[in-house]
Amino acid sequence: MARRKASADEPHRQLRPAVSQEARVAQLVSLAYDRVEQRLLEGTASGQEITALIKLGSEKTKLEQEKLKHETEVLKSKKEVLDAAKRTDEMYDKAMAAMRSYVGLEEVPDDPYIL
């Protein structure tokens, strides 16, 4: 399908350069939405475009996005718990090493950060 040239009555927007890859993607997505909106208003949107927009606005899609957000929060929480457990284990090991050195079972390490 050939590209059509912008007519004189269509303003050509000049976008400022994006500062990051994510910002660039957001710009392009915004342009795509604007284009589809324009085509919907003109009555020239394809069936695929219309179907895609209907799916985006559906309750199922909204629930799926909400579910993904909650799953992400759960994964972050699990990671925090694992990190805390790891720090606790490290502190326990340091405390045990310090206790052994107090009893005289081991020599005191040169590390000043060990209890």
C-alpha atoms as an extended CHARMM CRD file, in Angstrom:
* protein
*
       115  EXT
         1         1  MET       CA              0.0000000000        0.0000000000        0.0000000000  PROA      1               0.0000000000
         2         2  ALA       CA              1.5090000000        3.3160000000       -1.0680000000  PROA      2               0.0000000000
         3         3  ARG       CA              1.9760000000        6.1600000000        1.3200000000  PROA      3               0.0000000000
         4         4  ARG       CA             -0.0340000000        9.2130000000        0.6130000000  PROA      4               0.0000000000
         5         5  LYS       CA              1.4950000000       12.6380000000        0.9390000000  PROA      5               0.0000000000
         6         6  ALA       CA              0.2050000000       14.9800000000        3.5670000000  PROA      6               0.0000000000
         7         7  SER       CA             -2.1500000000       17.4880000000        2.0770000000  PROA      7               0.0000000000
         8         8  ALA       CA             -1.7840000000       21.2060000000        2.6100000000  PROA      8               0.0000000000
         9         9  ASP       CA             -4.5850000000       21.2730000000        5.1810000000  PROA      9               0.0000000000
        10        10  GLU       CA             -2.9380000000       18.5980000000        7.3730000000  PROA      10              0.0000000000
        11        11  PRO       CA             -0.4170000000       20.0870000000        9.7950000000  PROA      11              0.0000000000
        12        12  HSD       CA              2.8720000000       18.2360000000       10.0600000000  PROA      12              0.0000000000
        13        13  ARG       CA              3.9230000000       17.9570000000       13.6850000000  PROA      13              0.0000000000
        14        14  GLN       CA              7.5990000000       18.1960000000       14.4320000000  PROA      14              0.0000000000
        15        15  LEU       CA              8.4520000000       16.1240000000       17.4880000000  PROA      15              0.0000000000
        16        16  ARG       CA             11.3170000000       17.0420000000       19.7200000000  PROA      16              0.0000000000
        17        17  PRO       CA             13.9240000000       14.2930000000       20.0880000000  PROA      17              0.0000000000
        18        18  ALA       CA             13.1820000000       11.7340000000       22.7680000000  PROA      18              0.0000000000
        19        19  VAL       CA             15.5560000000       11.6060000000       25.7200000000  PROA      19              0.0000000000
        20        20  SER       CA             15.3970000000        7.8240000000       26.0860000000  PROA      20              0.0000000000
        21        21  GLN       CA             14.3520000000        4.6940000000       24.2350000000  PROA      21              0.0000000000
        22        22  GLU       CA             11.2060000000        4.4190000000       26.3810000000  PROA      22              0.0000000000
        23        23  ALA       CA             10.2490000000        8.0150000000       25.5840000000  PROA      23              0.0000000000
        24        24  ARG       CA             10.7290000000        7.3400000000       21.8720000000  PROA      24              0.0000000000
        25        25  VAL       CA              8.4880000000        4.2940000000       22.0250000000  PROA      25              0.0000000000
        26        26  ALA       CA              5.8820000000        6.3650000000       23.8800000000  PROA      26              0.0000000000
        27        27  GLN       CA              6.0530000000        9.0170000000       21.1410000000  PROA      27              0.0000000000
        28        28  LEU       CA              5.5580000000        6.4550000000       18.4030000000  PROA      28              0.0000000000
        29        29  VAL       CA              2.6760000000        4.7830000000       20.2070000000  PROA      29              0.0000000000
        30        30  SER       CA              1.0490000000        8.1770000000       20.6780000000  PROA      30              0.0000000000
        31        31  LEU       CA              1.4130000000        8.9180000000       16.9660000000  PROA      31              0.0000000000
        32        32  ALA       CA             -0.0840000000        5.5440000000       16.0930000000  PROA      32              0.0000000000
        33        33  TYR       CA             -3.0810000000        6.1890000000       18.3570000000  PROA      33              0.0000000000
        34        34  ASP       CA             -3.5350000000        9.6400000000       16.7960000000  PROA      34              0.0000000000
        35        35  ARG       CA             -3.4420000000        8.1250000000       13.3190000000  PROA      35              0.0000000000
        36        36  VAL       CA             -5.9820000000        5.4380000000       14.1650000000  PROA      36              0.0000000000
        37        37  GLU       CA             -8.2210000000        8.0410000000       15.7950000000  PROA      37              0.0000000000
        38        38  GLN       CA             -8.0290000000       10.1420000000       12.6510000000  PROA      38              0.0000000000
        39        39  ARG       CA             -8.8830000000        7.1350000000       10.4960000000  PROA      39              0.0000000000
        40        40  LEU       CA            -11.8230000000        6.2510000000       12.7760000000  PROA      40              0.0000000000
        41        41  LEU       CA            -13.2060000000        9.7720000000       12.4890000000  PROA      41              0.0000000000
        42        42  GLU       CA            -12.8060000000        9.6910000000        8.7010000000  PROA      42              0.0000000000
        43        43  GLY       CA            -14.4110000000        6.2570000000        8.4990000000  PROA      43              0.0000000000
        44        44  THR       CA            -11.3430000000        4.6980000000        6.8610000000  PROA      44              0.0000000000
        45        45  ALA       CA            -10.1050000000        2.5700000000        9.7580000000  PROA      45              0.0000000000
        46        46  SER       CA             -9.5100000000       -1.0880000000        8.9830000000  PROA      46              0.0000000000
        47        47  GLY       CA            -11.2910000000       -3.9100000000       10.7460000000  PROA      47              0.0000000000
        48        48  GLN       CA             -8.0560000000       -4.8420000000       12.5070000000  PROA      48              0.0000000000
        49        49  GLU       CA             -7.6700000000       -1.3480000000       13.9370000000  PROA      49              0.0000000000
        50        50  ILE       CA            -11.2450000000       -1.2760000000       15.1620000000  PROA      50              0.0000000000
        51        51  THR       CA            -10.9670000000       -4.7480000000       16.7040000000  PROA      51              0.0000000000
        52        52  ALA       CA             -7.6920000000       -3.8460000000       18.4330000000  PROA      52              0.0000000000
        53        53  LEU       CA             -9.2350000000       -0.7470000000       19.9880000000  PROA      53              0.0000000000
        54        54  ILE       CA            -12.3100000000       -2.6510000000       21.1210000000  PROA      54              0.0000000000
        55        55  LYS       CA            -10.0680000000       -5.2230000000       22.8040000000  PROA      55              0.0000000000
        56        56  LEU       CA             -8.0610000000       -2.4590000000       24.5160000000  PROA      56              0.0000000000
        57        57  GLY       CA            -11.2320000000       -1.0410000000       25.9950000000  PROA      57              0.0000000000
        58        58  SER       CA            -12.7220000000       -4.3550000000       27.0800000000  PROA      58              0.0000000000
        59        59  GLU       CA            -13.2610000000       -5.2950000000       30.7210000000  PROA      59              0.0000000000
        60        60  LYS       CA            -11.2440000000       -8.4840000000       30.2210000000  PROA      60              0.0000000000
        61        61  THR       CA             -8.1720000000       -6.5400000000       29.1170000000  PROA      61              0.0000000000
        62        62  LYS       CA             -8.4970000000       -4.1720000000       32.0620000000  PROA      62              0.0000000000
        63        63  LEU       CA             -8.7390000000       -7.1010000000       34.4770000000  PROA      63              0.0000000000
        64        64  GLU       CA             -5.7160000000       -8.7830000000       32.8750000000  PROA      64              0.0000000000
        65        65  GLN       CA             -3.6750000000       -5.6020000000       33.2720000000  PROA      65              0.0000000000
        66        66  GLU       CA             -4.7480000000       -5.2870000000       36.8950000000  PROA      66              0.0000000000
        67        67  LYS       CA             -3.8170000000       -8.9310000000       37.4790000000  PROA      67              0.0000000000
        68        68  LEU       CA             -0.3650000000       -8.3470000000       35.9780000000  PROA      68              0.0000000000
        69        69  LYS       CA              0.1670000000       -5.3430000000       38.2590000000  PROA      69              0.0000000000
        70        70  HSD       CA             -0.7340000000       -7.4120000000       41.3120000000  PROA      70              0.0000000000
        71        71  GLU       CA              1.5030000000      -10.2780000000       40.2130000000  PROA      71              0.0000000000
        72        72  THR       CA              4.3620000000       -7.8110000000       39.7750000000  PROA      72              0.0000000000
        73        73  GLU       CA              3.7870000000       -6.4840000000       43.3000000000  PROA      73              0.0000000000
        74        74  VAL       CA              3.7910000000      -10.0450000000       44.6790000000  PROA      74              0.0000000000
        75        75  LEU       CA              7.0570000000      -10.8300000000       42.9090000000  PROA      75              0.0000000000
        76        76  LYS       CA              8.6390000000       -7.6500000000       44.2750000000  PROA      76              0.0000000000
        77        77  SER       CA              7.5060000000       -8.5940000000       47.7790000000  PROA      77              0.0000000000
        78        78  LYS       CA              8.9420000000      -12.0970000000       47.4110000000  PROA      78              0.0000000000
        79        79  LYS       CA             12.2510000000      -10.6450000000       46.2700000000  PROA      79              0.0000000000
        80        80  GLU       CA             12.3490000000       -8.3260000000       49.2710000000  PROA      80              0.0000000000
        81        81  VAL       CA             11.6810000000      -11.2760000000       51.6000000000  PROA      81              0.0000000000
        82        82  LEU       CA             14.4690000000      -13.3030000000       49.9810000000  PROA      82              0.0000000000
        83        83  ASP       CA             16.8820000000      -10.3760000000       50.2370000000  PROA      83              0.0000000000
        84        84  ALA       CA             16.0110000000       -9.8920000000       53.9070000000  PROA      84              0.0000000000
        85        85  ALA       CA             16.5320000000      -13.6060000000       54.5740000000  PROA      85              0.0000000000
        86        86  LYS       CA             19.9150000000      -13.4430000000       52.8760000000  PROA      86              0.0000000000
        87        87  ARG       CA             20.9560000000      -10.4560000000       55.0210000000  PROA      87              0.0000000000
        88        88  THR       CA             19.7570000000      -12.2790000000       58.1380000000  PROA      88              0.0000000000
        89        89  ASP       CA             21.8040000000      -15.3550000000       57.2170000000  PROA      89              0.0000000000
        90        90  GLU       CA             24.8860000000      -13.2110000000       56.6740000000  PROA      90              0.0000000000
        91        91  MET       CA             24.4130000000      -11.4710000000       60.0260000000  PROA      91              0.0000000000
        92        92  TYR       CA             23.8870000000      -14.8600000000       61.7190000000  PROA      92              0.0000000000
        93        93  ASP       CA             27.1010000000      -16.2100000000       60.1920000000  PROA      93              0.0000000000
        94        94  LYS       CA             29.0270000000      -13.1380000000       61.3540000000  PROA      94              0.0000000000
        95        95  ALA       CA             27.5660000000      -13.4310000000       64.8460000000  PROA      95              0.0000000000
        96        96  MET       CA             28.5040000000      -17.1290000000       65.0280000000  PROA      96              0.0000000000
        97        97  ALA       CA             32.0390000000      -16.3510000000       63.8950000000  PROA      97              0.0000000000
        98        98  ALA       CA             32.2960000000      -13.6540000000       66.5540000000  PROA      98              0.0000000000
        99        99  MET       CA             31.0260000000      -16.0510000000       69.2530000000  PROA      99              0.0000000000
       100       100  ARG       CA             33.5630000000      -18.6690000000       68.1890000000  PROA      100             0.0000000000
       101       101  SER       CA             36.3280000000      -16.1070000000       68.4640000000  PROA      101             0.0000000000
       102       102  TYR       CA             35.1700000000      -15.0930000000       71.9620000000  PROA      102             0.0000000000
       103       103  VAL       CA             35.3310000000      -18.7100000000       73.0670000000  PROA      103             0.0000000000
       104       104  GLY       CA             38.7270000000      -19.0860000000       71.4660000000  PROA      104             0.0000000000
       105       105  LEU       CA             37.7580000000      -21.6270000000       68.8210000000  PROA      105             0.0000000000
       106       106  GLU       CA             38.7910000000      -19.4310000000       65.9060000000  PROA      106             0.0000000000
       107       107  GLU       CA             41.0750000000      -16.5480000000       65.3450000000  PROA      107             0.0000000000
       108       108  VAL       CA             39.5080000000      -13.1330000000       64.9770000000  PROA      108             0.0000000000
       109       109  PRO       CA             39.4190000000      -12.1120000000       61.3140000000  PROA      109             0.0000000000
       110       110  ASP       CA             40.9860000000       -8.8530000000       60.2110000000  PROA      110             0.0000000000
       111       111  ASP       CA             37.6840000000       -7.6190000000       58.7840000000  PROA      111             0.0000000000
       112       112  PRO       CA             36.6240000000       -4.6300000000       60.9260000000  PROA      112             0.0000000000
       113       113  TYR       CA             32.9970000000       -4.9880000000       59.8080000000  PROA      113             0.0000000000
       114       114  ILE       CA             32.5230000000       -8.4000000000       61.4230000000  PROA      114             0.0000000000
       115       115  LEU       CA             30.8920000000       -8.1430000000       64.8230000000  PROA      115             0.0000000000
